Amino acid sequence: MWALAACSHERRLAADDCAAVRDRLGAAWKRDAQTADHLNGSEAHGGFIQEEEQRIGEAWLARCNALVGQRVDERELACLRKVETVDDVAECAR
């Protein structure tokens, strides 16, 4: 799981933060997977892509909801709320 480490720019994590990040993570994975599928000349993996988007989102949500009320780094959370690609997620943890 991505770390939401506490530091001087911290606030308490809310359930709507978890939902917003879930949506961004799922959309980023779907976008990258569809791009890769298209570059391979295939569109045959649509069902798998949608299932994985849901799985990734729900896994994040379950873990994140367990942290609701705890202090998190506002900058990292803001970064996760705007990811566009899977690579962006790794950048948020730096």
Buried (B, 14 or more C-beta within 10 A) or exposed (E): EBEBEEEEEBEEBEEEBBBBBBBBBBBBBBBBBBEEBEEEEEEEBEEEBBEBBEEBBEEBBEEBEEBBEEBBBBEBBEBBEEBEBBEBBEEBEE
